Amino acid sequence: ILLLGFIIFQYRFAFISPPITLASPTEMSVLSSSTILVLGKTDPNSTITVNDEPVSVNSDGDFRKEITGFSGKTTITIKAINRFGKQAVFTRHVIIK
């Protein structure tokens, strides 16, 4: 039973999308600068893209990316893909003044 539990734990991401938590920006936040800081956490073995630009993930699973937006409503798309091809996609909308 322990061996089966260990195998399922190791390969759980073959069946589910990678976990992703976004700390910044929050949905519909109002920013005064055109520079947007995207901060989050995911599985360290996942590949992250922000608006289709690759982002490095450290050994703890933390990632950070600064992007430039335009005045008005801006959409940010964050995608996490694990080594098994499963993906999670998050979309955040921010307003830049």
C-alpha positions, -999 to 999 in steps of 0.1 A, spaced: 0 0 0 29 24 8 46 16 -25 13 23 -44 8 55 -25 43 66 -33 39 59 -70 6 78 -72 21 107 -53 51 109 -77 30 107 -109 0 127 -97 7 154 -122 3 130 -151 -34 130 -143 -40 166 -130 -30 201 -141 0 217 -123 -10 238 -93 -5 275 -97 -10 303 -73 -9 340 -84 1 365 -57 2 395 -81 -16 411 -99 -50 406 -84 -81 406 -107 -92 440 -119 -64 458 -99 -58 494 -109 -22 502 -116 -5 536 -121 25 523 -139 27 505 -172 51 479 -157 32 449 -143 49 425 -119 35 390 -121 44 369 -91 33 333 -83 41 298 -73 38 265 -91 54 230 -92 92 235 -97 91 211 -127 65 231 -146 72 255 -174 56 289 -170 48 315 -197 33 350 -192 17 363 -224 36 336 -243 70 347 -229 89 320 -210 95 327 -173 121 310 -151 109 290 -121 133 286 -91 137 254 -71 109 263 -47 85 268 -76 84 306 -73 83 327 -105 85 364 -112 81 383 -145 78 420 -152 58 429 -183 48 462 -199 11 470 -205 -7 497 -222 -31 523 -208 -66 510 -203 -77 474 -196 -49 448 -201 -53 411 -201 -25 389 -187 -24 352 -196 -3 329 -173 1 293 -185 18 264 -165 27 232 -183 40 202 -165 64 176 -178 34 153 -188 19 180 -210 -10 189 -186 -16 226 -184 -33 252 -163 -42 286 -177 -51 317 -157 -62 351 -171 -60 383 -151 -74 416 -161 -58 448 -149 -65 485 -155 -35 508 -162 -40 545 -158 
